Amino acid sequence: MLFPNIQDKTTRSGIILDESKAGDLLPSVAAVLAVTSPGAFEKVIFPEALSRNSASPSLRLPRLLNEESYGSLSRPNIRGHRIMHGDHQDSDGGMARDWSPRFILDADIEADDTSMSIRASDADAGLSLLTQIESMPGGSLRLRHTLENTAEGTYELEALEVRIPLSDRQTEILDFTGRHEHERIPQRHGIGDGTWLREHRRGKPGYEGNMLIAGTPGFGFADGDVIAVQPAWSGNAVLAVDRSSEDLASISAGELLLPGEMMLAQGERYETPWIIVTASDHGLDGVAQSLHNWQRSLPLHPQRQAVTLNVWEAVYFDHDFGKLADIARKASEIGVERYVLDDGWFHSRRDDLAGLGDWWVDPEVWPQGLKPLIDLVHGYGMQFGLWFEPEMVNPDSDLYRQHPEWIMKASGRQPMLHRHQFVLDLSNPEAYGHVFEHMSRVLEENPVDYVKWDHNRDLLEGGSPRAGYSPAVHNQTLAYWRLLEELHQRFPNIEWESCASGGGRIDMGVIERVSRFWSSDMTDALSRQRIQEWLVQNVAPEYLGAHISAPTSHQSGRTFSLAFRAATAVFYGFGIEWNLREASEEDLEELTRWIAWYKEHRPVLHGGDHVRIDVADPAVIAYGSVAKDGASALIAHVQYEESDSNRGVWLRIPGLDPEGVFELKWSGPEEATAALETLDPSGPSHGSRASGAFLSRIGIWIPRCRPQTVRLIEIQRR
């Protein structure tokens, strides 16, 4: 059984379920892979051969839920047990039971063109299971399990995960590590027997993200057979790759549940997060483009990502109206479309030691409120944005002094401070109501167009005093989503940005609820090149805030040209994080040209297929956007650092119309010869035209250039 049974020629992720030998058990999964049409699929998979293989005693095809009762000694995907109480307690004192279920199908599999449901139960264990699979716009799949306790007693669920089988050819893993100001560092290794386990315990995805990719050895941006798996979840998560001497390798993914966090009474259910699965037979960019296409179908997708200026690195906590007004004036003159007032505007917030939780405008700093600045910004034709950190509280705040019982902790003792703050327990209705009421009041009194929502502390010891200090990260995550949704319903014209000390909360759950992410607190352009290269693996570039910072980076102390800083930011959610009062007239004129270039090319930058180009020189990065119709492209060649040779690199541009004839020229406000050694001003192809087939197979040669420079190439069909 192939799902989805696609009728168009769009590449999609498909899953083959083998019902032929399942009997009453959950169906086996024969394969998960990229397909273009049912006909193409049938040339590879024959039902008779599949049936014969699944009947073989030496081959056990995996299921979407691994059960020990099925005979597997690999890591089970359901872990838990029943606890009996009171009159129903067993003679042995209520010891654990029902810890190894064996699910039997309740009915035939239900399926249509876009969704599938598999219902099963274990009457002896008193559990029922619903597995849902959906086809997503863009070609990915999403899967989830729902478990219900149908018997007396409490079922303590320790884990419930979705399992995705791998081909025996997919023997290499890519996932990510990272830290504050250095997000998404890729790491690779081969699959061996045993378990590769990634647990995300921050209460948010963290700087590593929560994505795991497996593929054929050496897979790259354009080549290789790969499967990417990620939970659409903003809380704790788990990803694992398992392989044993008996079982094929598989990826398991789900929410990481803390001890006692999911106690199901009779009739209660637990629903896993959606697990997004993307298969590609043309490498990592096939995965990325599938996800980007889905994101561009979302209701809150930014149809036109505004040029944004954030004043954080310009003024920090020094909220002086005259300075802020002068920055607004200069921003409007160079073409900025959105002005964001960051941290420091609310009660007693003169530094990061106090004020979090007290969400009202500080009259000492803003005696007339924020309205004069907002009116000024709106008068210049720009949107106005405001910073919040709703889930956090400083001990030095009116809120904490009044309600110390509202913070998350694991016992009566105080949790460790981090960044001088605690986490507010939003699973407590009173705390939730306080935040909703105070944020709403600020947004009602001030015509705000945009909110930057920050989250600067991990959920260390994330328990709820209201629930006897039991773990509450799951409920906290749901409360965060609900707060976002209710505020959006109340203020439908406000756009929302997710920030967590930079890129610490970027996931496929929150992306349905926001229009932008702050990619990283590192605004150093050289560091940003690597960070952004991997953030686009699962997020469309227009969502990723990328700002031109000061000439000398506040984080690294390195100094870069304006051309390098601007070209680093311009393919993404373009903006500025720089005190424009310190910019020279020449700088402002160049910024004006960059902003105009971005606005002109924004439809292609944020509507085309984002590509990353595999090059032979590790000192070079190349990427860009190719129009959906293959008629044009914008490509960046980045000389990241000094090359070890004078061989230069070949850029092979995918996705262009193979029969089209193309003209290539240098683009962007900086002249093609600026800061370069040898470059033909007539263009990268020396004024000659080339076919799309030539550009994809042979490519264009770019000589070795000076480090920390970027060349923008415009390709247009003629």
Disulfide bonds with the S-S distance in Angstrom:
none
